[in-house]
């Protein structure tokens, strides 16, 4: 049984990675429905929380059906991280997670995210500031290192565990790799082999099929797998991996009707959670993902993207269900 603090996550949990502009409540709802065991919010700026920035505060929204749920914060200043943690703590998530892995320039330039990998003493101070500011379990998500010459994740793992971090999620790339090339899980496996390490270690990067999930579980001995990009437009990845792990057989892929329904639910939940216009605009980047590989979808995608009327969009989705492009 894998546990973070007192939170039981089953024998081999599947985690939804925190993804900016993706892992919001509407998307998390779908992933939870299809088997995600632990989910994280989009990452939230500690400075934004302190300034009471609307976008940052909105990301604190969590719902009971999502539990266990972690709120992820990032920043490069100890005092700001401590203050932000107290704000997060008041919203009562199950876990506080620290992002030491984001490779995006606007985050790194502020000395946050993956930039902290270049300064381990700072990483320790920032993490201690968070741990001291909450009674909740604190977890960390990070990368192998800044670049090929500074893969320091083995030391990072020991240092984080020693100061009280209760689980570590590791993306198998360096910061300079961004999302290019193949994720390297060898160092993740070495951390699991380290007799000093006793906290859960979750692997992240390139898991996009049930076969790969099983192969990496067996080869690297991780306690669970965190899935990011493979879940975008395809929340069924969680149930498919679980079914394959349990039976060795493939679950049938989602039907065309299921794809349409998921897309509709995502849009409906988005409208409930944010303004109608914002929901419609943000949903435009998801249509291609939900219907990836579906023949003759291009004209319908264009219609969905061009429309700014909610009733019209739902009408197109209903029309798609009636036509069923897979069978047409």
N, C-alpha and C positions, 0 to 999 in steps of 0.2 A: 504493500500500500504506500503510495507516494503522498507525503504530507508537506504542506507549507505551514509552519506553526501548528495550529489545531485544525487546519483545513485539510480534509481528506479528498484526494483527487482521483482515486481508483488506482489500478495497478500500472497503467501506462497512459497518462493523460495526454490529450491533444489540446494544444493551446492556440488561440487565435492571436496572432501578432498584432501589436499596436501599429496602425498604419494611418498616417496623416491623410485626411480627406477621404478615408475609407471606413475605418472601424468605428463608426458612429452608432448610436443606439438602433436605428433601423436595420443596418447591416448586421450588427451583433445579434439582433433578434433572430434573424434567419440562421446565423451560424449556431446559435444555441439550440434552435429547433432541430438542427441536423447533427448535433452531437459534440459541439465544442465543450470541453470540460472546464476550461478556465479562459476568460477573455480579459483583454485590457482595452482601456480607452485609447483614443488618439493621444499622442503625447501633448503635454500641456506645459507652456512656458511658466517657470516659477515667477519671472518678472511680470508676466501678463496677469497672473493670479493676484499678485500684490497690488498691481495697478487697477485691479477690478475690471480688466479688459473684458468686454462682452463676449468675444469669441472664446477666450480662455475659460471664463466662468461657465459658458454653455457646455463645454466639454466635460464638466463635472457631473452632468446629468447621468445618473445610473438608476436602474430599476430592479426590484426584488427578483424578478424572474431571471435576471442575468447572473445571479450569484452562483458561485463565487466570481467576483469581479475585482480587477485591480485598476487603480488610477495611476497613470504614468506621468511623471514630471521630468523636466530637464532644466539645467541651468549651470552656471559656472561660478556662482557666488554663494558662499556658505550661509550667510544670513538670509538671503533671498530663498534659498532652498528650505531652510528651517521654517521661515514664515509661510511659505507655500505649503509645506507639509502639514502645518497646523490647520490651514484652510481646507486641505484635502481630508484630513482626519475628521473634521466636523461633518463632512458629507457621508461618513460611515461606509466606505468601501470595505472590502475584505482584505485588501493588500495595497500597499504603496510600492510602486515600481519606479526605479530610476533609469532614465535612458542615458547610457554611456556608449551608444552605438550609432546614433543617427549620423549619416555621412553628408547630409545636405549642407551646402556652403553657408547659407544664412544662419544655420545653427552653429556650425563649426567656427565660423568667424567670431562668434560671441564667446568662444572658449567653452562651449557646452557640447553635449552629444559625444561623438567619437573623439573630439579634440582632447577630452579629458584623459584618453588613453596615453597621451604624451606626457602626462604628469601624474604619476601614481600617488604621490603624497597628497595632491589636490583631490584625487578621486576618493582617497580615504577620508579626508576632511569633509568633503561634501556628503559622503555616505553617512558618516557619523552624525553630521548635523541633522540629516533626515531621521535616522534611527532614534536620536534623542528627542525628536519632536512628535513622536507617535507611539502608541501602544500596539499598533498593527504590525503584522509581519512586513518586512521590507525585502524586496527582491530587486535584482539588477538585470538589465538587458544590455549586452555589449557585443563587441566584435573581437576578432583574433588579435588585433593590434592596429596601429596607425598605418603601417606599410609592411612590405616584405621583410625589411631589415629590423623591424621592432615588434615582432609577434610576442607580446608579453602576457598573453591570456593565462598561462599557467600560474604566473605570479599574481595576476589580478584575482584569479579564483581563490587562491589561498588567503590573500589579504582581505578580500571581501568576506569570506567565511569567518575569518578571525575577528572581525569587528561586528559580526552579528547579522550579516545578510543571510536570508533563509532559503534562497534559491537563486540560481543563475541561469539565464537564457543566453546562449551564445550563437551569434550568426557567424557562419564559417567563412567569412571574408574579412579582409582588412578595410580600413576606411578608404584608402586610395583605389581599391577595386570597385568601390560603390556597389553596383549589382552586376558587374561584368564578370565573365569567366565562370568557372564552376566553384561552388562552395567547397572548401576543404574541411572535412570533418575529422581529420587525423588528430589535430590538437584537441578537439572536443573529446575524442576517445581517450587521449592521454590523461586528460583531467579526470575522467571517470576511473582510470587505472591508478590514480594517485591515492595511496592508502590514507592520506591526511584528509581527503575531501569526503565529507559525509552529507552535505546538503544536496538536494535534487539538482541535477544538471539537465537542462533542456536544450536540445539541438535545434538549430534553425538554419534554413537555406536550401533551396532547390527541391524540397519535398513536394512533388506534384502528382505522385501516383501511389496507390496502396502498396505496390511491390517495393517501391523505394523506401517507403516508411518501414516496412518489415525488415528489409535488408539493412537499413541504417540502425534500426533498433538492435538487431542481432550483432552487427559488426562493431558498433561503437559503444553499446551498453548504456546509452542515455536513459534517463528516467522518464522522458516524455519528449514529444516533438512539438515545436511551435511552427505553425503554418501561416504564411502571409500571402504572397501574391497568388498562390494557387487557389486561394479561396475567393478571390475577387470574381464576382459573377458566378461562382460555383461553390456555394456553401455546402453542397452535398459531399465535398471531399472528406469531411469528417466522418460521416456515416459510412462512406465507402471504405475508408481505411479501417474503421472499427470492424466492419463486417469481414473484410479480408483477413484481419488479424485473428478473428474468432473462428473462421471457417476455412480459410485458405481459398475461398472462392470469391469471384467478383460479384458485387451487387449490380443489378441492372442500372444503367445510367438513368438520370431523370428523364421522364417523358417530356415531350414538347409542351404539354399542358402544364406540367410542373414548373418548367422554365417560365412560362407566361405568368403563372400564379405567383412565383417567387418575385418576379419583376414587379408585379402589381402590389404585392405586400410591401416590398421595399419602398415603392413610391408612396403608398398610403401611409405607412409609418413615418416617412419623411415629412409628409404634409402635416401629420399630427404633431411632430416634434419641432418643426421650424415653419417659417412662412411658406405659403403655397408657391410663390415665385421662386424662392430659394430652392425649395424641394425640386421643382420642375427643372430648374437650371442645373442643379448638381446631379440629378438623375441622368442627364444626357450623356455623361461619361460612362455610365454603367450598361447601357443597352447592348453595346457590342459584346461585352463580356458575358451577359446572360444568354446571348444567342450565338456565341462563338461556334463556328463550324456548321451552322444551320444553312442549308442551301436556300438561295433566293430571298435572303432576309434584307439585303441592302436597301431595297426600295422602302421597306417598312421602317428600317432604322432611320432613313432620311426623314420620313414622315414624323417619327417620334421625336427626333432631334429638332425638327423645324417647328413643331407645335409648342405653343405656350399656354394652351388651354387644357386644364386638367380633365375635363369631361371628354374632350377630343382624344387625349392620350389614352384614357381608359377604354374609349371606343375602339381605338386601333388595336389595343392589346386583346380586347374581346374578339375582334375580327380575326386576329392571328390565331386565337384558340379555335375558332370555327373552321378556319382554313386548314390548320395544322400543316405547316410547311414541310415537315418531315415526311408526311404521307402524301402530300400533294404531288 
